[in-house]
C-alpha cells in the first residue's frame, strides 16, 4: 500500500453521495426508501378498490406512499445523480490516478 492513499480531499458537502470512512461507495438510502414507498403504495392501492367498492379510508395512505416514493427519488437525485462532477470520487490508483471514476468506465475525459 502506498503511504499517500488516504490524503485525498473530502467531498465539499455533507450531502455528498458516499461516505468514504465506512468502506466502498454506494451507501445510499434511496433503494430502501423507494421500496418502502412502493410497498405502502401497492398495498394501500389494492385496498382502495376492494370487491368493486371504493373505500376512501385507504386514500390518505396511498398519498403517503406516493410521498415516500417522491422522497426516495429526491434522495436518489441528490446522492447518485451528480453528473456535474462535484461529488464524483477521484481515482487514486495507477493508471487512472486523479481521474473521476465514472469517466474511467465511460471512456471519456
Backbone as XML, in Angstrom:
<?xml version="1.0"?>
<chain id="A" units="angstrom">
  <residue number="1" name="UNK">
    <atom name="N" x="0.831" y="-1.183" z="0.000"/>
    <atom name="CA" x="0.000" y="0.000" z="0.000"/>
    <atom name="C" x="0.869" y="1.237" z="0.000"/>
  </residue>
  <residue number="2" name="UNK">
    <atom name="N" x="0.431" y="2.216" z="-0.704"/>
    <atom name="CA" x="1.197" y="3.457" z="-0.745"/>
    <atom name="C" x="0.874" y="4.309" z="0.471"/>
  </residue>
  <residue number="3" name="UNK">
    <atom name="N" x="1.810" y="5.139" z="0.853"/>
    <atom name="CA" x="1.626" y="5.989" z="2.027"/>
    <atom name="C" x="0.648" y="7.116" z="1.794"/>
  </residue>
  <residue number="4" name="UNK">
    <atom name="N" x="0.435" y="7.520" z="0.547"/>
    <atom name="CA" x="-0.453" y="8.643" z="0.252"/>
    <atom name="C" x="-1.857" y="8.221" z="-0.129"/>
  </residue>
  <residue number="5" name="UNK">
    <atom name="N" x="-2.273" y="7.052" z="0.305"/>
    <atom name="CA" x="-3.579" y="6.530" z="-0.111"/>
    <atom name="C" x="-4.729" y="7.333" z="0.466"/>
  </residue>
  <residue number="6" name="UNK">
    <atom name="N" x="-4.624" y="7.780" z="1.718"/>
    <atom name="CA" x="-5.744" y="8.449" z="2.372"/>
    <atom name="C" x="-5.606" y="9.964" z="2.416"/>
  </residue>
  <residue number="7" name="UNK">
    <atom name="N" x="-4.726" y="10.558" z="1.652"/>
    <atom name="CA" x="-4.577" y="12.006" z="1.711"/>
    <atom name="C" x="-5.295" y="12.695" z="0.549"/>
  </residue>
  <residue number="8" name="UNK">
    <atom name="N" x="-6.513" y="12.267" z="0.250"/>
    <atom name="CA" x="-7.323" y="12.939" z="-0.760"/>
    <atom name="C" x="-8.296" y="13.887" z="-0.065"/>
  </residue>
  <residue number="9" name="UNK">
    <atom name="N" x="-8.786" y="14.851" z="-0.823"/>
    <atom name="CA" x="-9.707" y="15.842" z="-0.258"/>
    <atom name="C" x="-11.067" y="15.219" z="-0.010"/>
  </residue>
  <residue number="10" name="UNK">
    <atom name="N" x="-11.743" y="15.733" z="1.008"/>
    <atom name="CA" x="-13.098" y="15.285" z="1.288"/>
    <atom name="C" x="-14.058" y="15.923" z="0.304"/>
  </residue>
  <residue number="11" name="UNK">
    <atom name="N" x="-15.267" y="15.389" z="0.252"/>
    <atom name="CA" x="-16.290" y="15.971" z="-0.608"/>
    <atom name="C" x="-16.686" y="17.333" z="-0.065"/>
  </residue>
  <residue number="12" name="UNK">
    <atom name="N" x="-17.069" y="18.261" z="-0.919"/>
    <atom name="CA" x="-17.346" y="19.619" z="-0.468"/>
    <atom name="C" x="-18.629" y="19.778" z="0.335"/>
  </residue>
  <residue number="13" name="UNK">
    <atom name="N" x="-19.460" y="18.756" z="0.402"/>
    <atom name="CA" x="-20.738" y="18.899" z="1.077"/>
    <atom name="C" x="-21.033" y="17.654" z="1.909"/>
  </residue>
  <residue number="14" name="UNK">
    <atom name="N" x="-21.668" y="17.825" z="3.077"/>
    <atom name="CA" x="-22.076" y="16.637" z="3.822"/>
    <atom name="C" x="-23.177" y="15.857" z="3.117"/>
  </residue>
  <residue number="15" name="UNK">
    <atom name="N" x="-23.811" y="16.449" z="2.106"/>
    <atom name="CA" x="-24.825" y="15.763" z="1.315"/>
    <atom name="C" x="-24.194" y="14.879" z="0.249"/>
  </residue>
  <residue number="16" name="UNK">
    <atom name="N" x="-22.868" y="14.811" z="0.191"/>
    <atom name="CA" x="-22.181" y="14.046" z="-0.836"/>
    <atom name="C" x="-22.676" y="12.621" z="-0.924"/>
  </residue>
  <residue number="17" name="UNK">
    <atom name="N" x="-22.453" y="11.961" z="-2.061"/>
    <atom name="CA" x="-23.076" y="10.671" z="-2.282"/>
    <atom name="C" x="-22.478" y="9.525" z="-1.486"/>
  </residue>
  <residue number="18" name="UNK">
    <atom name="N" x="-21.238" y="9.647" z="-1.048"/>
    <atom name="CA" x="-20.592" y="8.497" z="-0.433"/>
    <atom name="C" x="-19.838" y="8.914" z="0.820"/>
  </residue>
  <residue number="19" name="UNK">
    <atom name="N" x="-19.835" y="8.048" z="1.784"/>
    <atom name="CA" x="-19.055" y="8.261" z="2.992"/>
    <atom name="C" x="-17.857" y="7.322" z="2.919"/>
  </residue>
  <residue number="20" name="UNK">
    <atom name="N" x="-16.733" y="7.849" z="2.541"/>
    <atom name="CA" x="-15.554" y="7.026" z="2.304"/>
    <atom name="C" x="-14.980" y="6.459" z="3.594"/>
  </residue>
  <residue number="21" name="UNK">
    <atom name="N" x="-15.362" y="6.972" z="4.743"/>
    <atom name="CA" x="-14.844" y="6.472" z="6.003"/>
    <atom name="C" x="-15.365" y="5.094" z="6.370"/>
  </residue>
  <residue number="22" name="UNK">
    <atom name="N" x="-16.407" y="4.632" z="5.687"/>
    <atom name="CA" x="-17.008" y="3.341" z="6.021"/>
    <atom name="C" x="-16.830" y="2.309" z="4.917"/>
  </residue>
  <residue number="23" name="UNK">
    <atom name="N" x="-15.833" y="2.486" z="4.078"/>
    <atom name="CA" x="-15.563" y="1.472" z="3.064"/>
    <atom name="C" x="-15.976" y="1.902" z="1.680"/>
  </residue>
  <residue number="24" name="UNK">
    <atom name="N" x="-16.415" y="0.938" z="0.901"/>
    <atom name="CA" x="-16.725" y="1.162" z="-0.503"/>
    <atom name="C" x="-17.896" y="2.119" z="-0.675"/>
  </residue>
  <residue number="25" name="UNK">
    <atom name="N" x="-17.949" y="2.823" z="-1.817"/>
    <atom name="CA" x="-19.046" y="3.763" z="-2.043"/>
    <atom name="C" x="-20.379" y="3.060" z="-2.243"/>
  </residue>
  <residue number="26" name="UNK">
    <atom name="N" x="-21.387" y="3.834" z="-2.384"/>
    <atom name="CA" x="-22.785" y="3.450" z="-2.601"/>
    <atom name="C" x="-23.436" y="2.954" z="-1.330"/>
  </residue>
  <residue number="27" name="UNK">
    <atom name="N" x="-23.553" y="3.864" z="-0.410"/>
    <atom name="CA" x="-24.304" y="3.588" z="0.807"/>
    <atom name="C" x="-25.561" y="4.444" z="0.814"/>
  </residue>
  <residue number="28" name="UNK">
    <atom name="N" x="-26.251" y="4.482" z="-0.314"/>
    <atom name="CA" x="-27.418" y="5.326" z="-0.476"/>
    <atom name="C" x="-28.633" y="4.716" z="0.222"/>
  </residue>
  <residue number="29" name="UNK">
    <atom name="N" x="-29.441" y="5.577" z="0.819"/>
    <atom name="CA" x="-30.696" y="5.159" z="1.448"/>
    <atom name="C" x="-31.827" y="5.081" z="0.430"/>
  </residue>
  <residue number="30" name="UNK">
    <atom name="N" x="-31.584" y="5.512" z="-0.779"/>
    <atom name="CA" x="-32.645" y="5.595" z="-1.769"/>
    <atom name="C" x="-33.336" y="4.259" z="-2.055"/>
  </residue>
  <residue number="31" name="UNK">
    <atom name="N" x="-32.635" y="3.150" z="-2.264"/>
    <atom name="CA" x="-33.351" y="1.896" z="-2.537"/>
    <atom name="C" x="-34.264" y="1.462" z="-1.397"/>
  </residue>
  <residue number="32" name="UNK">
    <atom name="N" x="-33.835" y="1.667" z="-0.164"/>
    <atom name="CA" x="-34.668" y="1.294" z="0.983"/>
    <atom name="C" x="-35.909" y="2.181" z="1.069"/>
  </residue>
  <residue number="33" name="UNK">
    <atom name="N" x="-35.729" y="3.489" z="0.919"/>
    <atom name="CA" x="-36.868" y="4.417" z="0.984"/>
    <atom name="C" x="-37.837" y="4.142" z="-0.155"/>
  </residue>
  <residue number="34" name="UNK">
    <atom name="N" x="-37.309" y="3.924" z="-1.359"/>
    <atom name="CA" x="-38.175" y="3.653" z="-2.508"/>
    <atom name="C" x="-38.953" y="2.348" z="-2.327"/>
  </residue>
  <residue number="35" name="UNK">
    <atom name="N" x="-38.310" y="1.301" z="-1.822"/>
    <atom name="CA" x="-39.023" y="0.028" z="-1.666"/>
    <atom name="C" x="-40.111" y="0.121" z="-0.607"/>
  </residue>
  <residue number="36" name="UNK">
    <atom name="N" x="-39.869" y="0.866" z="0.461"/>
    <atom name="CA" x="-40.915" y="1.067" z="1.470"/>
    <atom name="C" x="-42.075" y="1.853" z="0.867"/>
  </residue>
  <residue number="37" name="UNK">
    <atom name="N" x="-41.775" y="2.910" z="0.124"/>
    <atom name="CA" x="-42.830" y="3.713" z="-0.502"/>
    <atom name="C" x="-43.638" y="2.926" z="-1.515"/>
  </residue>
  <residue number="38" name="UNK">
    <atom name="N" x="-42.965" y="2.127" z="-2.332"/>
    <atom name="CA" x="-43.676" y="1.318" z="-3.327"/>
    <atom name="C" x="-44.529" y="0.260" z="-2.638"/>
  </residue>
  <residue number="39" name="UNK">
    <atom name="N" x="-44.009" y="-0.335" z="-1.565"/>
    <atom name="CA" x="-44.792" y="-1.324" z="-0.822"/>
    <atom name="C" x="-46.038" y="-0.722" z="-0.196"/>
  </residue>
  <residue number="40" name="UNK">
    <atom name="N" x="-45.890" y="0.439" z="0.441"/>
    <atom name="CA" x="-47.049" y="1.113" z="1.052"/>
    <atom name="C" x="-48.058" y="1.486" z="-0.023"/>
  </residue>
  <residue number="41" name="UNK">
    <atom name="N" x="-47.576" y="2.011" z="-1.146"/>
    <atom name="CA" x="-48.481" y="2.400" z="-2.223"/>
    <atom name="C" x="-49.248" y="1.200" z="-2.771"/>
  </residue>
  <residue number="42" name="UNK">
    <atom name="N" x="-48.546" y="0.113" z="-3.073"/>
    <atom name="CA" x="-49.220" y="-1.040" z="-3.676"/>
    <atom name="C" x="-50.209" y="-1.706" z="-2.723"/>
  </residue>
  <residue number="43" name="UNK">
    <atom name="N" x="-49.827" y="-1.839" z="-1.458"/>
    <atom name="CA" x="-50.741" y="-2.469" z="-0.501"/>
    <atom name="C" x="-51.992" y="-1.627" z="-0.271"/>
  </residue>
  <residue number="44" name="UNK">
    <atom name="N" x="-51.824" y="-0.325" z="-0.161"/>
    <atom name="CA" x="-52.995" y="0.522" z="0.095"/>
    <atom name="C" x="-53.800" y="0.778" z="-1.170"/>
  </residue>
  <residue number="45" name="UNK">
    <atom name="N" x="-53.155" y="0.814" z="-2.327"/>
    <atom name="CA" x="-53.903" y="0.997" z="-3.570"/>
    <atom name="C" x="-54.763" y="-0.230" z="-3.853"/>
  </residue>
  <residue number="46" name="UNK">
    <atom name="N" x="-54.252" y="-1.405" z="-3.480"/>
    <atom name="CA" x="-55.058" y="-2.621" z="-3.624"/>
    <atom name="C" x="-56.275" y="-2.613" z="-2.714"/>
  </residue>
  <residue number="47" name="UNK">
    <atom name="N" x="-56.149" y="-2.035" z="-1.526"/>
    <atom name="CA" x="-57.281" y="-1.955" z="-0.603"/>
    <atom name="C" x="-58.245" y="-0.836" z="-0.936"/>
  </residue>
  <residue number="48" name="UNK">
    <atom name="N" x="-57.818" y="0.089" z="-1.791"/>
    <atom name="CA" x="-58.667" y="1.226" z="-2.155"/>
    <atom name="C" x="-59.908" y="0.764" z="-2.920"/>
  </residue>
  <residue number="49" name="UNK">
    <atom name="N" x="-59.747" y="-0.258" z="-3.736"/>
    <atom name="CA" x="-60.857" y="-0.786" z="-4.524"/>
    <atom name="C" x="-61.090" y="-2.242" z="-4.148"/>
  </residue>
  <residue number="50" name="UNK">
    <atom name="N" x="-61.680" y="-2.486" z="-3.004"/>
    <atom name="CA" x="-61.912" y="-3.866" z="-2.581"/>
    <atom name="C" x="-63.321" y="-4.307" z="-2.972"/>
  </residue>
  <residue number="51" name="UNK">
    <atom name="N" x="-63.390" y="-5.444" z="-3.644"/>
    <atom name="CA" x="-64.657" y="-6.045" z="-4.091"/>
    <atom name="C" x="-65.484" y="-5.079" z="-4.933"/>
  </residue>
  <residue number="52" name="UNK">
    <atom name="N" x="-64.822" y="-4.302" z="-5.766"/>
    <atom name="CA" x="-65.512" y="-3.388" z="-6.664"/>
    <atom name="C" x="-66.066" y="-2.142" z="-6.001"/>
  </residue>
  <residue number="53" name="UNK">
    <atom name="N" x="-65.809" y="-1.959" z="-4.728"/>
    <atom name="CA" x="-66.282" y="-0.785" z="-3.993"/>
    <atom name="C" x="-65.100" y="0.125" z="-3.673"/>
  </residue>
  <residue number="54" name="UNK">
    <atom name="N" x="-65.330" y="1.411" z="-3.759"/>
    <atom name="CA" x="-64.292" y="2.389" z="-3.431"/>
    <atom name="C" x="-64.290" y="2.618" z="-1.927"/>
  </residue>
  <residue number="55" name="UNK">
    <atom name="N" x="-63.168" y="2.351" z="-1.277"/>
    <atom name="CA" x="-63.021" y="2.545" z="0.163"/>
    <atom name="C" x="-62.103" y="3.741" z="0.395"/>
  </residue>
  <residue number="56" name="UNK">
    <atom name="N" x="-62.701" y="4.865" z="0.766"/>
    <atom name="CA" x="-61.953" y="6.115" z="0.859"/>
    <atom name="C" x="-60.967" y="6.146" z="2.024"/>
  </residue>
  <residue number="57" name="UNK">
    <atom name="N" x="-61.060" y="5.242" z="2.973"/>
    <atom name="CA" x="-60.167" y="5.255" z="4.131"/>
    <atom name="C" x="-58.723" y="4.948" z="3.749"/>
  </residue>
  <residue number="58" name="UNK">
    <atom name="N" x="-58.512" y="4.296" z="2.609"/>
    <atom name="CA" x="-57.151" y="3.985" z="2.161"/>
    <atom name="C" x="-56.503" y="5.141" z="1.400"/>
  </residue>
  <residue number="59" name="UNK">
    <atom name="N" x="-57.279" y="6.124" z="0.987"/>
    <atom name="CA" x="-56.747" y="7.208" z="0.159"/>
    <atom name="C" x="-55.613" y="7.990" z="0.827"/>
  </residue>
  <residue number="60" name="UNK">
    <atom name="N" x="-55.686" y="8.354" z="2.112"/>
    <atom name="CA" x="-54.539" y="9.054" z="2.722"/>
    <atom name="C" x="-53.261" y="8.211" z="2.728"/>
  </residue>
  <residue number="61" name="UNK">
    <atom name="N" x="-53.395" y="6.897" z="2.911"/>
    <atom name="CA" x="-52.203" y="6.051" z="2.882"/>
    <atom name="C" x="-51.629" y="5.913" z="1.476"/>
  </residue>
  <residue number="62" name="UNK">
    <atom name="N" x="-52.485" y="5.953" z="0.456"/>
    <atom name="CA" x="-51.997" y="5.960" z="-0.923"/>
    <atom name="C" x="-51.175" y="7.223" z="-1.166"/>
  </residue>
  <residue number="63" name="UNK">
    <atom name="N" x="-51.664" y="8.351" z="-0.675"/>
    <atom name="CA" x="-50.939" y="9.616" z="-0.830"/>
    <atom name="C" x="-49.622" y="9.582" z="-0.052"/>
  </residue>
  <residue number="64" name="UNK">
    <atom name="N" x="-49.622" y="8.982" z="1.132"/>
    <atom name="CA" x="-48.378" y="8.837" z="1.901"/>
    <atom name="C" x="-47.383" y="7.965" z="1.127"/>
  </residue>
  <residue number="65" name="UNK">
    <atom name="N" x="-47.847" y="6.884" z="0.523"/>
    <atom name="CA" x="-46.966" y="6.028" z="-0.281"/>
    <atom name="C" x="-46.350" y="6.777" z="-1.444"/>
  </residue>
  <residue number="66" name="UNK">
    <atom name="N" x="-47.156" y="7.601" z="-2.131"/>
    <atom name="CA" x="-46.635" y="8.406" z="-3.236"/>
    <atom name="C" x="-45.626" y="9.431" z="-2.723"/>
  </residue>
  <residue number="67" name="UNK">
    <atom name="N" x="-45.888" y="10.013" z="-1.554"/>
    <atom name="CA" x="-44.949" y="10.981" z="-0.975"/>
    <atom name="C" x="-43.625" y="10.315" z="-0.606"/>
  </residue>
  <residue number="68" name="UNK">
    <atom name="N" x="-43.674" y="9.109" z="-0.059"/>
    <atom name="CA" x="-42.438" y="8.396" z="0.297"/>
    <atom name="C" x="-41.655" y="8.033" z="-0.963"/>
  </residue>
  <residue number="69" name="UNK">
    <atom name="N" x="-42.349" y="7.661" z="-2.029"/>
    <atom name="CA" x="-41.674" y="7.409" z="-3.307"/>
    <atom name="C" x="-40.996" y="8.688" z="-3.795"/>
  </residue>
  <residue number="70" name="UNK">
    <atom name="N" x="-41.676" y="9.821" z="-3.676"/>
    <atom name="CA" x="-41.077" y="11.106" z="-4.061"/>
    <atom name="C" x="-39.850" y="11.439" z="-3.235"/>
  </residue>
  <residue number="71" name="UNK">
    <atom name="N" x="-39.897" y="11.155" z="-1.938"/>
    <atom name="CA" x="-38.731" y="11.390" z="-1.078"/>
    <atom name="C" x="-37.574" y="10.490" z="-1.513"/>
  </residue>
  <residue number="72" name="UNK">
    <atom name="N" x="-37.868" y="9.240" z="-1.834"/>
    <atom name="CA" x="-36.828" y="8.327" z="-2.316"/>
    <atom name="C" x="-36.208" y="8.796" z="-3.620"/>
  </residue>
  <residue number="73" name="UNK">
    <atom name="N" x="-37.032" y="9.319" z="-4.527"/>
    <atom name="CA" x="-36.499" y="9.867" z="-5.774"/>
    <atom name="C" x="-35.631" y="11.092" z="-5.518"/>
  </residue>
  <residue number="74" name="UNK">
    <atom name="N" x="-36.033" y="11.932" z="-4.561"/>
    <atom name="CA" x="-35.223" y="13.102" z="-4.218"/>
    <atom name="C" x="-33.870" y="12.681" z="-3.643"/>
  </residue>
  <residue number="75" name="UNK">
    <atom name="N" x="-33.873" y="11.683" z="-2.768"/>
    <atom name="CA" x="-32.611" y="11.191" z="-2.198"/>
    <atom name="C" x="-31.730" y="10.622" z="-3.303"/>
  </residue>
  <residue number="76" name="UNK">
    <atom name="N" x="-32.312" y="9.858" z="-4.211"/>
    <atom name="CA" x="-31.550" y="9.302" z="-5.329"/>
    <atom name="C" x="-30.981" y="10.413" z="-6.197"/>
  </residue>
  <residue number="77" name="UNK">
    <atom name="N" x="-31.791" y="11.416" z="-6.509"/>
    <atom name="CA" x="-31.339" y="12.523" z="-7.339"/>
    <atom name="C" x="-30.210" y="13.282" z="-6.659"/>
  </residue>
  <residue number="78" name="UNK">
    <atom name="N" x="-30.321" y="13.503" z="-5.371"/>
    <atom name="CA" x="-29.326" y="14.294" z="-4.649"/>
    <atom name="C" x="-28.025" y="13.531" z="-4.442"/>
  </residue>
  <residue number="79" name="UNK">
    <atom name="N" x="-28.104" y="12.227" z="-4.204"/>
    <atom name="CA" x="-26.902" y="11.470" z="-3.891"/>
    <atom name="C" x="-26.257" y="10.818" z="-5.103"/>
  </residue>
  <residue number="80" name="UNK">
    <atom name="N" x="-27.049" y="10.285" z="-6.002"/>
    <atom name="CA" x="-26.495" y="9.458" z="-7.066"/>
    <atom name="C" x="-26.478" y="10.114" z="-8.437"/>
  </residue>
  <residue number="81" name="UNK">
    <atom name="N" x="-27.155" y="11.211" z="-8.622"/>
    <atom name="CA" x="-27.219" y="11.840" z="-9.936"/>
    <atom name="C" x="-26.350" y="13.088" z="-10.009"/>
  </residue>
  <residue number="82" name="UNK">
    <atom name="N" x="-25.147" y="13.055" z="-9.517"/>
    <atom name="CA" x="-24.272" y="14.227" z="-9.534"/>
    <atom name="C" x="-23.413" y="14.203" z="-10.791"/>
  </residue>
  <residue number="83" name="UNK">
    <atom name="N" x="-24.035" y="14.470" z="-11.939"/>
    <atom name="CA" x="-23.312" y="14.415" z="-13.200"/>
    <atom name="C" x="-22.437" y="15.635" z="-13.438"/>
  </residue>
  <residue number="84" name="UNK">
    <atom name="N" x="-22.534" y="16.647" z="-12.592"/>
    <atom name="CA" x="-21.690" y="17.817" z="-12.800"/>
    <atom name="C" x="-20.272" y="17.595" z="-12.296"/>
  </residue>
  <residue number="85" name="UNK">
    <atom name="N" x="-20.002" y="16.479" z="-11.659"/>
    <atom name="CA" x="-18.665" y="16.151" z="-11.196"/>
    <atom name="C" x="-18.334" y="16.672" z="-9.823"/>
  </residue>
  <residue number="86" name="UNK">
    <atom name="N" x="-19.266" y="17.345" z="-9.166"/>
    <atom name="CA" x="-18.992" y="17.926" z="-7.860"/>
    <atom name="C" x="-18.705" y="16.857" z="-6.826"/>
  </residue>
  <residue number="87" name="UNK">
    <atom name="N" x="-19.466" y="15.789" z="-6.847"/>
    <atom name="CA" x="-19.339" y="14.764" z="-5.821"/>
    <atom name="C" x="-18.720" y="13.473" z="-6.347"/>
  </residue>
  <residue number="88" name="UNK">
    <atom name="N" x="-18.114" y="13.525" z="-7.512"/>
    <atom name="CA" x="-17.546" y="12.316" z="-8.091"/>
    <atom name="C" x="-16.297" y="11.881" z="-7.338"/>
  </residue>
  <residue number="89" name="UNK">
    <atom name="N" x="-16.196" y="10.599" z="-7.018"/>
    <atom name="CA" x="-14.963" y="10.116" z="-6.398"/>
    <atom name="C" x="-13.821" y="10.129" z="-7.410"/>
  </residue>
  <residue number="90" name="UNK">
    <atom name="N" x="-12.641" y="10.476" z="-6.945"/>
    <atom name="CA" x="-11.456" y="10.551" z="-7.786"/>
    <atom name="C" x="-10.632" y="9.280" z="-7.581"/>
  </residue>
  <residue number="91" name="UNK">
    <atom name="N" x="-10.173" y="8.707" z="-8.679"/>
    <atom name="CA" x="-9.357" y="7.503" z="-8.607"/>
    <atom name="C" x="-8.000" y="7.817" z="-7.993"/>
  </residue>
  <residue number="92" name="UNK">
    <atom name="N" x="-7.516" y="6.909" z="-7.159"/>
    <atom name="CA" x="-6.218" y="7.119" z="-6.511"/>
    <atom name="C" x="-5.156" y="6.155" z="-7.019"/>
  </residue>
  <residue number="93" name="UNK">
    <atom name="N" x="-5.536" y="5.199" z="-7.837"/>
    <atom name="CA" x="-4.573" y="4.193" z="-8.271"/>
    <atom name="C" x="-4.107" y="4.389" z="-9.695"/>
  </residue>
  <residue number="94" name="UNK">
    <atom name="N" x="-3.054" y="3.672" z="-10.035"/>
    <atom name="CA" x="-2.474" y="3.702" z="-11.368"/>
    <atom name="C" x="-3.304" y="2.777" z="-12.244"/>
  </residue>
  <residue number="95" name="UNK">
    <atom name="N" x="-3.588" y="3.046" z="-13.474"/>
    <atom name="CA" x="-3.139" y="4.125" z="-14.337"/>
    <atom name="C" x="-4.109" y="5.300" z="-14.406"/>
  </residue>
  <residue number="96" name="UNK">
    <atom name="N" x="-5.175" y="5.287" z="-13.616"/>
    <atom name="CA" x="-6.203" y="6.321" z="-13.729"/>
    <atom name="C" x="-6.153" y="7.322" z="-12.585"/>
  </residue>
  <residue number="97" name="UNK">
    <atom name="N" x="-5.002" y="7.609" z="-12.052"/>
    <atom name="CA" x="-4.868" y="8.487" z="-10.896"/>
    <atom name="C" x="-5.364" y="9.892" z="-11.238"/>
  </residue>
  <residue number="98" name="UNK">
    <atom name="N" x="-6.155" y="10.470" z="-10.324"/>
    <atom name="CA" x="-6.702" y="11.829" z="-10.423"/>
    <atom name="C" x="-7.736" y="11.979" z="-11.541"/>
  </residue>
  <residue number="99" name="UNK">
    <atom name="N" x="-8.393" y="10.899" z="-11.934"/>
    <atom name="CA" x="-9.468" y="10.957" z="-12.919"/>
    <atom name="C" x="-10.746" y="10.528" z="-12.213"/>
  </residue>
  <residue number="100" name="UNK">
    <atom name="N" x="-11.869" y="11.156" z="-12.574"/>
    <atom name="CA" x="-13.135" y="10.768" z="-11.969"/>
    <atom name="C" x="-13.460" y="9.323" z="-12.347"/>
  </residue>
  <residue number="101" name="UNK">
    <atom name="N" x="-13.892" y="8.543" z="-11.374"/>
    <atom name="CA" x="-14.081" y="7.109" z="-11.574"/>
    <atom name="C" x="-15.144" y="6.823" z="-12.630"/>
  </residue>
  <residue number="102" name="UNK">
    <atom name="N" x="-16.224" y="7.590" z="-12.658"/>
    <atom name="CA" x="-17.270" y="7.344" z="-13.651"/>
    <atom name="C" x="-16.747" y="7.590" z="-15.059"/>
  </residue>
  <residue number="103" name="UNK">
    <atom name="N" x="-15.826" y="8.555" z="-15.207"/>
    <atom name="CA" x="-15.257" y="8.821" z="-16.522"/>
    <atom name="C" x="-14.324" y="7.704" z="-16.964"/>
  </residue>
  <residue number="104" name="UNK">
    <atom name="N" x="-13.686" y="7.028" z="-16.031"/>
    <atom name="CA" x="-12.817" y="5.906" z="-16.387"/>
    <atom name="C" x="-13.647" y="4.803" z="-17.026"/>
  </residue>
  <residue number="105" name="UNK">
    <atom name="N" x="-14.813" y="4.526" z="-16.470"/>
    <atom name="CA" x="-15.665" y="3.472" z="-17.002"/>
    <atom name="C" x="-16.313" y="3.827" z="-18.320"/>
  </residue>
  <residue number="106" name="UNK">
    <atom name="N" x="-16.547" y="5.107" z="-18.574"/>
    <atom name="CA" x="-17.244" y="5.527" z="-19.790"/>
    <atom name="C" x="-16.295" y="5.742" z="-20.958"/>
  </residue>
  <residue number="107" name="UNK">
    <atom name="N" x="-15.028" y="5.978" z="-20.690"/>
    <atom name="CA" x="-14.074" y="6.157" z="-21.769"/>
    <atom name="C" x="-13.959" y="7.580" z="-22.272"/>
  </residue>
  <residue number="108" name="UNK">
    <atom name="N" x="-14.486" y="8.563" z="-21.565"/>
    <atom name="CA" x="-14.307" y="9.954" z="-21.970"/>
    <atom name="C" x="-13.674" y="10.727" z="-20.830"/>
  </residue>
  <residue number="109" name="UNK">
    <atom name="N" x="-13.105" y="11.867" z="-21.162"/>
    <atom name="CA" x="-12.427" y="12.650" z="-20.121"/>
    <atom name="C" x="-12.990" y="14.035" z="-19.987"/>
  </residue>
</chain>
